[in-house]
Amino acid sequence: MDWFADNWPMLLVALGIFILLSGLVRRLAKLAFLGVALGVFGLVVWPMVSGSL
């Protein structure tokens, strides 16, 4: 218990970094999902557009 009492600022910094990284991972996961969805949409729409031109 003394270790926690002596190192609580370092634990707070580590917790802050963990929260920041988990937020970035979630944001990157959303962007990756959006990229996949746009890619699939492009693969579906591109043959229709290029075939009609």
ModelCIF file with pLDDT and N, C-alpha, C, O atoms, coordinates in Angstrom:
data_MODEL
#
_entry.id   MODEL 
#
_entity.id                         1 
_entity.type                       polymer 
_entity.pdbx_number_of_molecules   1 
#
_entity_poly.entity_id                      1 
_entity_poly.type                           'polypeptide(L)' 
_entity_poly.nstd_linkage                   no 
_entity_poly.nstd_monomer                   no 
_entity_poly.pdbx_seq_one_letter_code       MDWFADNWPMLLVALGIFILLSGLVRRLAKLAFLGVALGVFGLVVWPMVSGSL 
_entity_poly.pdbx_seq_one_letter_code_can   MDWFADNWPMLLVALGIFILLSGLVRRLAKLAFLGVALGVFGLVVWPMVSGSL 
_entity_poly.pdbx_strand_id                 A 
#
loop_
_entity_poly_seq.entity_id 
_entity_poly_seq.num 
_entity_poly_seq.mon_id 
_entity_poly_seq.hetero 
1 1  MET n 
1 2  ASP n 
1 3  TRP n 
1 4  PHE n 
1 5  ALA n 
1 6  ASP n 
1 7  ASN n 
1 8  TRP n 
1 9  PRO n 
1 10 MET n 
1 11 LEU n 
1 12 LEU n 
1 13 VAL n 
1 14 ALA n 
1 15 LEU n 
1 16 GLY n 
1 17 ILE n 
1 18 PHE n 
1 19 ILE n 
1 20 LEU n 
1 21 LEU n 
1 22 SER n 
1 23 GLY n 
1 24 LEU n 
1 25 VAL n 
1 26 ARG n 
1 27 ARG n 
1 28 LEU n 
1 29 ALA n 
1 30 LYS n 
1 31 LEU n 
1 32 ALA n 
1 33 PHE n 
1 34 LEU n 
1 35 GLY n 
1 36 VAL n 
1 37 ALA n 
1 38 LEU n 
1 39 GLY n 
1 40 VAL n 
1 41 PHE n 
1 42 GLY n 
1 43 LEU n 
1 44 VAL n 
1 45 VAL n 
1 46 TRP n 
1 47 PRO n 
1 48 MET n 
1 49 VAL n 
1 50 SER n 
1 51 GLY n 
1 52 SER n 
1 53 LEU n 
#
_struct_asym.id          A 
_struct_asym.entity_id   1 
#
loop_
_ma_qa_metric.id 
_ma_qa_metric.mode 
_ma_qa_metric.name 
_ma_qa_metric.software_group_id 
_ma_qa_metric.type 
1 global pLDDT . pLDDT 
2 local  pLDDT . pLDDT 
#
_ma_qa_metric_global.metric_id      1 
_ma_qa_metric_global.metric_value   87.13 
_ma_qa_metric_global.model_id       1 
_ma_qa_metric_global.ordinal_id     1 
#
loop_
_ma_qa_metric_local.label_asym_id 
_ma_qa_metric_local.label_comp_id 
_ma_qa_metric_local.label_seq_id 
_ma_qa_metric_local.metric_id 
_ma_qa_metric_local.metric_value 
_ma_qa_metric_local.model_id 
_ma_qa_metric_local.ordinal_id 
A MET 1  2 72.00 1 1  
A ASP 2  2 81.00 1 2  
A TRP 3  2 78.00 1 3  
A PHE 4  2 74.00 1 4  
A ALA 5  2 78.00 1 5  
A ASP 6  2 83.00 1 6  
A ASN 7  2 83.00 1 7  
A TRP 8  2 84.00 1 8  
A PRO 9  2 87.00 1 9  
A MET 10 2 90.00 1 10 
A LEU 11 2 88.00 1 11 
A LEU 12 2 90.00 1 12 
A VAL 13 2 92.00 1 13 
A ALA 14 2 91.00 1 14 
A LEU 15 2 92.00 1 15 
A GLY 16 2 92.00 1 16 
A ILE 17 2 93.00 1 17 
A PHE 18 2 94.00 1 18 
A ILE 19 2 93.00 1 19 
A LEU 20 2 93.00 1 20 
A LEU 21 2 93.00 1 21 
A SER 22 2 94.00 1 22 
A GLY 23 2 92.00 1 23 
A LEU 24 2 92.00 1 24 
A VAL 25 2 93.00 1 25 
A ARG 26 2 93.00 1 26 
A ARG 27 2 92.00 1 27 
A LEU 28 2 93.00 1 28 
A ALA 29 2 94.00 1 29 
A LYS 30 2 93.00 1 30 
A LEU 31 2 93.00 1 31 
A ALA 32 2 93.00 1 32 
A PHE 33 2 92.00 1 33 
A LEU 34 2 92.00 1 34 
A GLY 35 2 92.00 1 35 
A VAL 36 2 93.00 1 36 
A ALA 37 2 92.00 1 37 
A LEU 38 2 92.00 1 38 
A GLY 39 2 92.00 1 39 
A VAL 40 2 92.00 1 40 
A PHE 41 2 90.00 1 41 
A GLY 42 2 89.00 1 42 
A LEU 43 2 89.00 1 43 
A VAL 44 2 88.00 1 44 
A VAL 45 2 87.00 1 45 
A TRP 46 2 83.00 1 46 
A PRO 47 2 80.00 1 47 
A MET 48 2 81.00 1 48 
A VAL 49 2 82.00 1 49 
A SER 50 2 81.00 1 50 
A GLY 51 2 75.00 1 51 
A SER 52 2 58.00 1 52 
A LEU 53 2 55.00 1 53 
#
loop_
_atom_site.group_PDB 
_atom_site.id 
_atom_site.type_symbol 
_atom_site.label_atom_id 
_atom_site.label_alt_id 
_atom_site.label_comp_id 
_atom_site.label_asym_id 
_atom_site.label_entity_id 
_atom_site.label_seq_id 
_atom_site.pdbx_PDB_ins_code 
_atom_site.Cartn_x 
_atom_site.Cartn_y 
_atom_site.Cartn_z 
_atom_site.occupancy 
_atom_site.B_iso_or_equiv 
_atom_site.pdbx_formal_charge 
_atom_site.auth_seq_id 
_atom_site.auth_comp_id 
_atom_site.auth_asym_id 
_atom_site.auth_atom_id 
_atom_site.pdbx_PDB_model_num 
ATOM 1   N N  . MET A 1 1  ? 0.827   -1.196 0.000   1.00 72.00 ? 1  MET A N  1 
ATOM 2   C CA . MET A 1 1  ? 0.000   0.000  0.000   1.00 72.00 ? 1  MET A CA 1 
ATOM 3   C C  . MET A 1 1  ? 0.864   1.249  0.000   1.00 72.00 ? 1  MET A C  1 
ATOM 4   O O  . MET A 1 1  ? 0.466   2.284  -0.535  1.00 72.00 ? 1  MET A O  1 
ATOM 5   N N  . ASP A 1 2  ? 2.055   1.156  0.602   1.00 81.00 ? 2  ASP A N  1 
ATOM 6   C CA . ASP A 1 2  ? 2.948   2.313  0.615   1.00 81.00 ? 2  ASP A CA 1 
ATOM 7   C C  . ASP A 1 2  ? 3.422   2.668  -0.791  1.00 81.00 ? 2  ASP A C  1 
ATOM 8   O O  . ASP A 1 2  ? 3.658   3.837  -1.096  1.00 81.00 ? 2  ASP A O  1 
ATOM 9   N N  . TRP A 1 3  ? 3.559   1.653  -1.648  1.00 78.00 ? 3  TRP A N  1 
ATOM 10  C CA . TRP A 1 3  ? 3.995   1.925  -3.013  1.00 78.00 ? 3  TRP A CA 1 
ATOM 11  C C  . TRP A 1 3  ? 2.982   2.805  -3.731  1.00 78.00 ? 3  TRP A C  1 
ATOM 12  O O  . TRP A 1 3  ? 3.365   3.733  -4.444  1.00 78.00 ? 3  TRP A O  1 
ATOM 13  N N  . PHE A 1 4  ? 1.675   2.521  -3.549  1.00 74.00 ? 4  PHE A N  1 
ATOM 14  C CA . PHE A 1 4  ? 0.633   3.335  -4.163  1.00 74.00 ? 4  PHE A CA 1 
ATOM 15  C C  . PHE A 1 4  ? 0.635   4.746  -3.597  1.00 74.00 ? 4  PHE A C  1 
ATOM 16  O O  . PHE A 1 4  ? 0.427   5.710  -4.334  1.00 74.00 ? 4  PHE A O  1 
ATOM 17  N N  . ALA A 1 5  ? 0.867   4.875  -2.311  1.00 78.00 ? 5  ALA A N  1 
ATOM 18  C CA . ALA A 1 5  ? 0.894   6.195  -1.682  1.00 78.00 ? 5  ALA A CA 1 
ATOM 19  C C  . ALA A 1 5  ? 2.079   7.019  -2.175  1.00 78.00 ? 5  ALA A C  1 
ATOM 20  O O  . ALA A 1 5  ? 1.974   8.237  -2.321  1.00 78.00 ? 5  ALA A O  1 
ATOM 21  N N  . ASP A 1 6  ? 3.202   6.358  -2.432  1.00 83.00 ? 6  ASP A N  1 
ATOM 22  C CA . ASP A 1 6  ? 4.381   7.071  -2.897  1.00 83.00 ? 6  ASP A CA 1 
ATOM 23  C C  . ASP A 1 6  ? 4.329   7.392  -4.388  1.00 83.00 ? 6  ASP A C  1 
ATOM 24  O O  . ASP A 1 6  ? 4.921   8.379  -4.824  1.00 83.00 ? 6  ASP A O  1 
ATOM 25  N N  . ASN A 1 7  ? 3.639   6.585  -5.168  1.00 83.00 ? 7  ASN A N  1 
ATOM 26  C CA . ASN A 1 7  ? 3.678   6.720  -6.629  1.00 83.00 ? 7  ASN A CA 1 
ATOM 27  C C  . ASN A 1 7  ? 2.340   7.112  -7.242  1.00 83.00 ? 7  ASN A C  1 
ATOM 28  O O  . ASN A 1 7  ? 2.122   6.839  -8.423  1.00 83.00 ? 7  ASN A O  1 
ATOM 29  N N  . TRP A 1 8  ? 1.442   7.736  -6.500  1.00 84.00 ? 8  TRP A N  1 
ATOM 30  C CA . TRP A 1 8  ? 0.140   8.060  -7.059  1.00 84.00 ? 8  TRP A CA 1 
ATOM 31  C C  . TRP A 1 8  ? 0.211   9.039  -8.223  1.00 84.00 ? 8  TRP A C  1 
ATOM 32  O O  . TRP A 1 8  ? -0.619  8.922  -9.124  1.00 84.00 ? 8  TRP A O  1 
ATOM 33  N N  . PRO A 1 9  ? 1.150   10.009 -8.280  1.00 87.00 ? 9  PRO A N  1 
ATOM 34  C CA . PRO A 1 9  ? 1.178   10.852 -9.490  1.00 87.00 ? 9  PRO A CA 1 
ATOM 35  C C  . PRO A 1 9  ? 1.520   10.057 -10.747 1.00 87.00 ? 9  PRO A C  1 
ATOM 36  O O  . PRO A 1 9  ? 0.965   10.312 -11.815 1.00 87.00 ? 9  PRO A O  1 
ATOM 37  N N  . MET A 1 10 ? 2.428   9.100  -10.622 1.00 90.00 ? 10 MET A N  1 
ATOM 38  C CA . MET A 1 10 ? 2.788   8.275  -11.772 1.00 90.00 ? 10 MET A CA 1 
ATOM 39  C C  . MET A 1 10 ? 1.602   7.408  -12.197 1.00 90.00 ? 10 MET A C  1 
ATOM 40  O O  . MET A 1 10 ? 1.399   7.182  -13.390 1.00 90.00 ? 10 MET A O  1 
ATOM 41  N N  . LEU A 1 11 ? 0.824   6.926  -11.240 1.00 88.00 ? 11 LEU A N  1 
ATOM 42  C CA . LEU A 1 11 ? -0.361  6.142  -11.574 1.00 88.00 ? 11 LEU A CA 1 
ATOM 43  C C  . LEU A 1 11 ? -1.405  6.986  -12.286 1.00 88.00 ? 11 LEU A C  1 
ATOM 44  O O  . LEU A 1 11 ? -2.063  6.505  -13.209 1.00 88.00 ? 11 LEU A O  1 
ATOM 45  N N  . LEU A 1 12 ? -1.565  8.235  -11.873 1.00 90.00 ? 12 LEU A N  1 
ATOM 46  C CA . LEU A 1 12 ? -2.511  9.116  -12.553 1.00 90.00 ? 12 LEU A CA 1 
ATOM 47  C C  . LEU A 1 12 ? -2.066  9.402  -13.981 1.00 90.00 ? 12 LEU A C  1 
ATOM 48  O O  . LEU A 1 12 ? -2.891  9.425  -14.894 1.00 90.00 ? 12 LEU A O  1 
ATOM 49  N N  . VAL A 1 13 ? -0.766  9.621  -14.181 1.00 92.00 ? 13 VAL A N  1 
ATOM 50  C CA . VAL A 1 13 ? -0.253  9.854  -15.531 1.00 92.00 ? 13 VAL A CA 1 
ATOM 51  C C  . VAL A 1 13 ? -0.459  8.612  -16.392 1.00 92.00 ? 13 VAL A C  1 
ATOM 52  O O  . VAL A 1 13 ? -0.868  8.725  -17.548 1.00 92.00 ? 13 VAL A O  1 
ATOM 53  N N  . ALA A 1 14 ? -0.183  7.433  -15.845 1.00 91.00 ? 14 ALA A N  1 
ATOM 54  C CA . ALA A 1 14 ? -0.390  6.191  -16.593 1.00 91.00 ? 14 ALA A CA 1 
ATOM 55  C C  . ALA A 1 14 ? -1.857  5.992  -16.938 1.00 91.00 ? 14 ALA A C  1 
ATOM 56  O O  . ALA A 1 14 ? -2.176  5.549  -18.041 1.00 91.00 ? 14 ALA A O  1 
ATOM 57  N N  . LEU A 1 15 ? -2.746  6.310  -16.022 1.00 92.00 ? 15 LEU A N  1 
ATOM 58  C CA . LEU A 1 15 ? -4.174  6.198  -16.283 1.00 92.00 ? 15 LEU A CA 1 
ATOM 59  C C  . LEU A 1 15 ? -4.599  7.177  -17.376 1.00 92.00 ? 15 LEU A C  1 
ATOM 60  O O  . LEU A 1 15 ? -5.389  6.825  -18.253 1.00 92.00 ? 15 LEU A O  1 
ATOM 61  N N  . GLY A 1 16 ? -4.082  8.393  -17.327 1.00 92.00 ? 16 GLY A N  1 
ATOM 62  C CA . GLY A 1 16 ? -4.390  9.376  -18.366 1.00 92.00 ? 16 GLY A CA 1 
ATOM 63  C C  . GLY A 1 16 ? -3.913  8.931  -19.735 1.00 92.00 ? 16 GLY A C  1 
ATOM 64  O O  . GLY A 1 16 ? -4.623  9.101  -20.726 1.00 92.00 ? 16 GLY A O  1 
ATOM 65  N N  . ILE A 1 17 ? -2.713  8.361  -19.800 1.00 93.00 ? 17 ILE A N  1 
ATOM 66  C CA . ILE A 1 17 ? -2.193  7.866  -21.078 1.00 93.00 ? 17 ILE A CA 1 
ATOM 67  C C  . ILE A 1 17 ? -3.037  6.698  -21.584 1.00 93.00 ? 17 ILE A C  1 
ATOM 68  O O  . ILE A 1 17 ? -3.309  6.601  -22.781 1.00 93.00 ? 17 ILE A O  1 
ATOM 69  N N  . PHE A 1 18 ? -3.451  5.813  -20.680 1.00 94.00 ? 18 PHE A N  1 
ATOM 70  C CA . PHE A 1 18 ? -4.296  4.688  -21.068 1.00 94.00 ? 18 PHE A CA 1 
ATOM 71  C C  . PHE A 1 18 ? -5.626  5.173  -21.636 1.00 94.00 ? 18 PHE A C  1 
ATOM 72  O O  . PHE A 1 18 ? -6.092  4.649  -22.647 1.00 94.00 ? 18 PHE A O  1 
ATOM 73  N N  . ILE A 1 19 ? -6.245  6.171  -20.997 1.00 93.00 ? 19 ILE A N  1 
ATOM 74  C CA . ILE A 1 19 ? -7.517  6.707  -21.479 1.00 93.00 ? 19 ILE A CA 1 
ATOM 75  C C  . ILE A 1 19 ? -7.330  7.356  -22.842 1.00 93.00 ? 19 ILE A C  1 
ATOM 76  O O  . ILE A 1 19 ? -8.165  7.189  -23.731 1.00 93.00 ? 19 ILE A O  1 
ATOM 77  N N  . LEU A 1 20 ? -6.243  8.091  -23.011 1.00 93.00 ? 20 LEU A N  1 
ATOM 78  C CA . LEU A 1 20 ? -5.958  8.735  -24.302 1.00 93.00 ? 20 LEU A CA 1 
ATOM 79  C C  . LEU A 1 20 ? -5.773  7.694  -25.397 1.00 93.00 ? 20 LEU A C  1 
ATOM 80  O O  . LEU A 1 20 ? -6.336  7.832  -26.483 1.00 93.00 ? 20 LEU A O  1 
ATOM 81  N N  . LEU A 1 21 ? -4.995  6.660  -25.126 1.00 93.00 ? 21 LEU A N  1 
ATOM 82  C CA . LEU A 1 21 ? -4.743  5.626  -26.132 1.00 93.00 ? 21 LEU A CA 1 
ATOM 83  C C  . LEU A 1 21 ? -6.006  4.846  -26.466 1.00 93.00 ? 21 LEU A C  1 
ATOM 84  O O  . LEU A 1 21 ? -6.234  4.505  -27.627 1.00 93.00 ? 21 LEU A O  1 
ATOM 85  N N  . SER A 1 22 ? -6.826  4.561  -25.462 1.00 94.00 ? 22 SER A N  1 
ATOM 86  C CA . SER A 1 22 ? -8.067  3.831  -25.741 1.00 94.00 ? 22 SER A CA 1 
ATOM 87  C C  . SER A 1 22 ? -9.015  4.692  -26.578 1.00 94.00 ? 22 SER A C  1 
ATOM 88  O O  . SER A 1 22 ? -9.734  4.165  -27.427 1.00 94.00 ? 22 SER A O  1 
ATOM 89  N N  . GLY A 1 23 ? -9.025  5.994  -26.353 1.00 92.00 ? 23 GLY A N  1 
ATOM 90  C CA . GLY A 1 23 ? -9.829  6.886  -27.189 1.00 92.00 ? 23 GLY A CA 1 
ATOM 91  C C  . GLY A 1 23 ? -9.326  6.925  -28.617 1.00 92.00 ? 23 GLY A C  1 
ATOM 92  O O  . GLY A 1 23 ? -10.122 6.951  -29.556 1.00 92.00 ? 23 GLY A O  1 
ATOM 93  N N  . LEU A 1 24 ? -8.001  6.930  -28.792 1.00 92.00 ? 24 LEU A N  1 
ATOM 94  C CA . LEU A 1 24 ? -7.444  6.909  -30.142 1.00 92.00 ? 24 LEU A CA 1 
ATOM 95  C C  . LEU A 1 24 ? -7.766  5.602  -30.857 1.00 92.00 ? 24 LEU A C  1 
ATOM 96  O O  . LEU A 1 24 ? -8.067  5.605  -32.051 1.00 92.00 ? 24 LEU A O  1 
ATOM 97  N N  . VAL A 1 25 ? -7.705  4.492  -30.138 1.00 93.00 ? 25 VAL A N  1 
ATOM 98  C CA . VAL A 1 25 ? -8.016  3.205  -30.750 1.00 93.00 ? 25 VAL A CA 1 
ATOM 99  C C  . VAL A 1 25 ? -9.470  3.175  -31.195 1.00 93.00 ? 25 VAL A C  1 
ATOM 100 O O  . VAL A 1 25 ? -9.779  2.683  -32.281 1.00 93.00 ? 25 VAL A O  1 
ATOM 101 N N  . ARG A 1 26 ? -10.355 3.694  -30.369 1.00 93.00 ? 26 ARG A N  1 
ATOM 102 C CA . ARG A 1 26 ? -11.772 3.729  -30.754 1.00 93.00 ? 26 ARG A CA 1 
ATOM 103 C C  . ARG A 1 26 ? -11.981 4.610  -31.976 1.00 93.00 ? 26 ARG A C  1 
ATOM 104 O O  . ARG A 1 26 ? -12.735 4.250  -32.880 1.00 93.00 ? 26 ARG A O  1 
ATOM 105 N N  . ARG A 1 27 ? -11.320 5.760  -32.009 1.00 92.00 ? 27 ARG A N  1 
ATOM 106 C CA . ARG A 1 27 ? -11.463 6.663  -33.150 1.00 92.00 ? 27 ARG A CA 1 
ATOM 107 C C  . ARG A 1 27 ? -10.899 6.020  -34.414 1.00 92.00 ? 27 ARG A C  1 
ATOM 108 O O  . ARG A 1 27 ? -11.492 6.132  -35.487 1.00 92.00 ? 27 ARG A O  1 
ATOM 109 N N  . LEU A 1 28 ? -9.747  5.343  -34.288 1.00 93.00 ? 28 LEU A N  1 
ATOM 110 C CA . LEU A 1 28 ? -9.170  4.669  -35.448 1.00 93.00 ? 28 LEU A CA 1 
ATOM 111 C C  . LEU A 1 28 ? -10.049 3.515  -35.907 1.00 93.00 ? 28 LEU A C  1 
ATOM 112 O O  . LEU A 1 28 ? -10.138 3.245  -37.105 1.00 93.00 ? 28 LEU A O  1 
ATOM 113 N N  . ALA A 1 29 ? -10.695 2.837  -34.977 1.00 94.00 ? 29 ALA A N  1 
ATOM 114 C CA . ALA A 1 29 ? -11.595 1.746  -35.351 1.00 94.00 ? 29 ALA A CA 1 
ATOM 115 C C  . ALA A 1 29 ? -12.793 2.301  -36.114 1.00 94.00 ? 29 ALA A C  1 
ATOM 116 O O  . ALA A 1 29 ? -13.241 1.697  -37.089 1.00 94.00 ? 29 ALA A O  1 
ATOM 117 N N  . LYS A 1 30 ? -13.310 3.441  -35.681 1.00 93.00 ? 30 LYS A N  1 
ATOM 118 C CA . LYS A 1 30 ? -14.425 4.065  -36.400 1.00 93.00 ? 30 LYS A CA 1 
ATOM 119 C C  . LYS A 1 30 ? -13.991 4.489  -37.791 1.00 93.00 ? 30 LYS A C  1 
ATOM 120 O O  . LYS A 1 30 ? -14.728 4.299  -38.758 1.00 93.00 ? 30 LYS A O  1 
ATOM 121 N N  . LEU A 1 31 ? -12.779 5.071  -37.898 1.00 93.00 ? 31 LEU A N  1 
ATOM 122 C CA . LEU A 1 31 ? -12.285 5.477  -39.207 1.00 93.00 ? 31 LEU A CA 1 
ATOM 123 C C  . LEU A 1 31 ? -12.041 4.268  -40.110 1.00 93.00 ? 31 LEU A C  1 
ATOM 124 O O  . LEU A 1 31 ? -12.317 4.324  -41.309 1.00 93.00 ? 31 LEU A O  1 
ATOM 125 N N  . ALA A 1 32 ? -11.528 3.183  -39.544 1.00 93.00 ? 32 ALA A N  1 
ATOM 126 C CA . ALA A 1 32 ? -11.307 1.977  -40.336 1.00 93.00 ? 32 ALA A CA 1 
ATOM 127 C C  . ALA A 1 32 ? -12.636 1.412  -40.833 1.00 93.00 ? 32 ALA A C  1 
ATOM 128 O O  . ALA A 1 32 ? -12.737 0.994  -41.986 1.00 93.00 ? 32 ALA A O  1 
ATOM 129 N N  . PHE A 1 33 ? -13.642 1.397  -39.983 1.00 92.00 ? 33 PHE A N  1 
ATOM 130 C CA . PHE A 1 33 ? -14.963 0.919  -40.401 1.00 92.00 ? 33 PHE A CA 1 
ATOM 131 C C  . PHE A 1 33 ? -15.528 1.804  -41.499 1.00 92.00 ? 33 PHE A C  1 
ATOM 132 O O  . PHE A 1 33 ? -16.100 1.306  -42.468 1.00 92.00 ? 33 PHE A O  1 
ATOM 133 N N  . LEU A 1 34 ? -15.369 3.126  -41.351 1.00 92.00 ? 34 LEU A N  1 
ATOM 134 C CA . LEU A 1 34 ? -15.842 4.044  -42.375 1.00 92.00 ? 34 LEU A CA 1 
ATOM 135 C C  . LEU A 1 34 ? -15.098 3.814  -43.686 1.00 92.00 ? 34 LEU A C  1 
ATOM 136 O O  . LEU A 1 34 ? -15.706 3.851  -44.755 1.00 92.00 ? 34 LEU A O  1 
ATOM 137 N N  . GLY A 1 35 ? -13.792 3.578  -43.614 1.00 92.00 ? 35 GLY A N  1 
ATOM 138 C CA . GLY A 1 35 ? -13.007 3.312  -44.817 1.00 92.00 ? 35 GLY A CA 1 
ATOM 139 C C  . GLY A 1 35 ? -13.459 2.033  -45.505 1.00 92.00 ? 35 GLY A C  1 
ATOM 140 O O  . GLY A 1 35 ? -13.560 1.993  -46.731 1.00 92.00 ? 35 GLY A O  1 
ATOM 141 N N  . VAL A 1 36 ? -13.730 0.996  -44.737 1.00 93.00 ? 36 VAL A N  1 
ATOM 142 C CA . VAL A 1 36 ? -14.204 -0.257 -45.328 1.00 93.00 ? 36 VAL A CA 1 
ATOM 143 C C  . VAL A 1 36 ? -15.569 -0.051 -45.967 1.00 93.00 ? 36 VAL A C  1 
ATOM 144 O O  . VAL A 1 36 ? -15.821 -0.543 -47.067 1.00 93.00 ? 36 VAL A O  1 
ATOM 145 N N  . ALA A 1 37 ? -16.449 0.672  -45.285 1.00 92.00 ? 37 ALA A N  1 
ATOM 146 C CA . ALA A 1 37 ? -17.786 0.922  -45.830 1.00 92.00 ? 37 ALA A CA 1 
ATOM 147 C C  . ALA A 1 37 ? -17.693 1.732  -47.126 1.00 92.00 ? 37 ALA A C  1 
ATOM 148 O O  . ALA A 1 37 ? -18.397 1.433  -48.089 1.00 92.00 ? 37 ALA A O  1 
ATOM 149 N N  . LEU A 1 38 ? -16.840 2.744  -47.159 1.00 92.00 ? 38 LEU A N  1 
ATOM 150 C CA . LEU A 1 38 ? -16.672 3.531  -48.377 1.00 92.00 ? 38 LEU A CA 1 
ATOM 151 C C  . LEU A 1 38 ? -16.051 2.699  -49.491 1.00 92.00 ? 38 LEU A C  1 
ATOM 152 O O  . LEU A 1 38 ? -16.418 2.849  -50.656 1.00 92.00 ? 38 LEU A O  1 
ATOM 153 N N  . GLY A 1 39 ? -15.116 1.828  -49.141 1.00 92.00 ? 39 GLY A N  1 
ATOM 154 C CA . GLY A 1 39 ? -14.510 0.955  -50.147 1.00 92.00 ? 39 GLY A CA 1 
ATOM 155 C C  . GLY A 1 39 ? -15.527 0.018  -50.772 1.00 92.00 ? 39 GLY A C  1 
ATOM 156 O O  . GLY A 1 39 ? -15.545 -0.151 -51.991 1.00 92.00 ? 39 GLY A O  1 
ATOM 157 N N  . VAL A 1 40 ? -16.371 -0.592 -49.956 1.00 92.00 ? 40 VAL A N  1 
ATOM 158 C CA . VAL A 1 40 ? -17.411 -1.485 -50.470 1.00 92.00 ? 40 VAL A CA 1 
ATOM 159 C C  . VAL A 1 40 ? -18.395 -0.704 -51.328 1.00 92.00 ? 40 VAL A C  1 
ATOM 160 O O  . VAL A 1 40 ? -18.802 -1.173 -52.390 1.00 92.00 ? 40 VAL A O  1 
ATOM 161 N N  . PHE A 1 41 ? -18.778 0.479  -50.877 1.00 90.00 ? 41 PHE A N  1 
ATOM 162 C CA . PHE A 1 41 ? -19.684 1.322  -51.653 1.00 90.00 ? 41 PHE A CA 1 
ATOM 163 C C  . PHE A 1 41 ? -19.058 1.672  -53.001 1.00 90.00 ? 41 PHE A C  1 
ATOM 164 O O  . PHE A 1 41 ? -19.728 1.638  -54.033 1.00 90.00 ? 41 PHE A O  1 
ATOM 165 N N  . GLY A 1 42 ? -17.756 2.011  -52.981 1.00 89.00 ? 42 GLY A N  1 
ATOM 166 C CA . GLY A 1 42 ? -17.063 2.332  -54.230 1.00 89.00 ? 42 GLY A CA 1 
ATOM 167 C C  . GLY A 1 42 ? -16.991 1.142  -55.166 1.00 89.00 ? 42 GLY A C  1 
ATOM 168 O O  . GLY A 1 42 ? -17.139 1.301  -56.378 1.00 89.00 ? 42 GLY A O  1 
ATOM 169 N N  . LEU A 1 43 ? -16.764 -0.060 -54.623 1.00 89.00 ? 43 LEU A N  1 
ATOM 170 C CA . LEU A 1 43 ? -16.713 -1.253 -55.470 1.00 89.00 ? 43 LEU A CA 1 
ATOM 171 C C  . LEU A 1 43 ? -18.068 -1.573 -56.073 1.00 89.00 ? 43 LEU A C  1 
ATOM 172 O O  . LEU A 1 43 ? -18.141 -2.141 -57.163 1.00 89.00 ? 43 LEU A O  1 
ATOM 173 N N  . VAL A 1 44 ? -19.134 -1.221 -55.386 1.00 88.00 ? 44 VAL A N  1 
ATOM 174 C CA . VAL A 1 44 ? -20.472 -1.473 -55.915 1.00 88.00 ? 44 VAL A CA 1 
ATOM 175 C C  . VAL A 1 44 ? -20.852 -0.415 -56.950 1.00 88.00 ? 44 VAL A C  1 
ATOM 176 O O  . VAL A 1 44 ? -21.440 -0.740 -57.982 1.00 88.00 ? 44 VAL A O  1 
ATOM 177 N N  . VAL A 1 45 ? -20.521 0.844  -56.679 1.00 87.00 ? 45 VAL A N  1 
ATOM 178 C CA . VAL A 1 45 ? -20.953 1.938  -57.546 1.00 87.00 ? 45 VAL A CA 1 
ATOM 179 C C  . VAL A 1 45 ? -20.051 2.077  -58.770 1.00 87.00 ? 45 VAL A C  1 
ATOM 180 O O  . VAL A 1 45 ? -20.535 2.427  -59.847 1.00 87.00 ? 45 VAL A O  1 
ATOM 181 N N  . TRP A 1 46 ? -18.739 1.808  -58.628 1.00 83.00 ? 46 TRP A N  1 
ATOM 182 C CA . TRP A 1 46 ? -17.799 2.039  -59.724 1.00 83.00 ? 46 TRP A CA 1 
ATOM 183 C C  . TRP A 1 46 ? -18.146 1.271  -61.010 1.00 83.00 ? 46 TRP A C  1 
ATOM 184 O O  . TRP A 1 46 ? -18.090 1.868  -62.085 1.00 83.00 ? 46 TRP A O  1 
ATOM 185 N N  . PRO A 1 47 ? -18.499 -0.012 -60.953 1.00 80.00 ? 47 PRO A N  1 
ATOM 186 C CA . PRO A 1 47 ? -18.875 -0.698 -62.214 1.00 80.00 ? 47 PRO A CA 1 
ATOM 187 C C  . PRO A 1 47 ? -20.108 -0.099 -62.868 1.00 80.00 ? 47 PRO A C  1 
ATOM 188 O O  . PRO A 1 47 ? -20.199 -0.065 -64.095 1.00 80.00 ? 47 PRO A O  1 
ATOM 189 N N  . MET A 1 48 ? -21.055 0.372  -62.075 1.00 81.00 ? 48 MET A N  1 
ATOM 190 C CA . MET A 1 48 ? -22.254 0.988  -62.650 1.00 81.00 ? 48 MET A CA 1 
ATOM 191 C C  . MET A 1 48 ? -21.907 2.305  -63.327 1.00 81.00 ? 48 MET A C  1 
ATOM 192 O O  . MET A 1 48 ? -22.415 2.604  -64.407 1.00 81.00 ? 48 MET A O  1 
ATOM 193 N N  . VAL A 1 49 ? -21.041 3.094  -62.692 1.00 82.00 ? 49 VAL A N  1 
ATOM 194 C CA . VAL A 1 49 ? -20.681 4.406  -63.248 1.00 82.00 ? 49 VAL A CA 1 
ATOM 195 C C  . VAL A 1 49 ? -19.789 4.227  -64.474 1.00 82.00 ? 49 VAL A C  1 
ATOM 196 O O  . VAL A 1 49 ? -20.003 4.889  -65.489 1.00 82.00 ? 49 VAL A O  1 
ATOM 197 N N  . SER A 1 50 ? -18.808 3.357  -64.400 1.00 81.00 ? 50 SER A N  1 
ATOM 198 C CA . SER A 1 50 ? -17.879 3.192  -65.526 1.00 81.00 ? 50 SER A CA 1 
ATOM 199 C C  . SER A 1 50 ? -18.557 2.457  -66.692 1.00 81.00 ? 50 SER A C  1 
ATOM 200 O O  . SER A 1 50 ? -18.172 2.653  -67.844 1.00 81.00 ? 50 SER A O  1 
ATOM 201 N N  . GLY A 1 51 ? -19.539 1.633  -66.413 1.00 75.00 ? 51 GLY A N  1 
ATOM 202 C CA . GLY A 1 51 ? -20.250 0.936  -67.498 1.00 75.00 ? 51 GLY A CA 1 
ATOM 203 C C  . GLY A 1 51 ? -21.183 1.858  -68.245 1.00 75.00 ? 51 GLY A C  1 
ATOM 204 O O  . GLY A 1 51 ? -21.410 1.654  -69.437 1.00 75.00 ? 51 GLY A O  1 
ATOM 205 N N  . SER A 1 52 ? -21.733 2.865  -67.590 1.00 58.00 ? 52 SER A N  1 
ATOM 206 C CA . SER A 1 52 ? -22.687 3.762  -68.251 1.00 58.00 ? 52 SER A CA 1 
ATOM 207 C C  . SER A 1 52 ? -21.977 4.867  -69.020 1.00 58.00 ? 52 SER A C  1 
ATOM 208 O O  . SER A 1 52 ? -22.590 5.511  -69.872 1.00 58.00 ? 52 SER A O  1 
ATOM 209 N N  . LEU A 1 53 ? -20.693 5.101  -68.739 1.00 55.00 ? 53 LEU A N  1 
ATOM 210 C CA . LEU A 1 53 ? -19.969 6.137  -69.471 1.00 55.00 ? 53 LEU A CA 1 
ATOM 211 C C  . LEU A 1 53 ? -19.440 5.533  -70.698 1.00 55.00 ? 53 LEU A C  1 
ATOM 212 O O  . LEU A 1 53 ? -18.786 6.213  -71.489 1.00 55.00 ? 53 LEU A O  1 
#
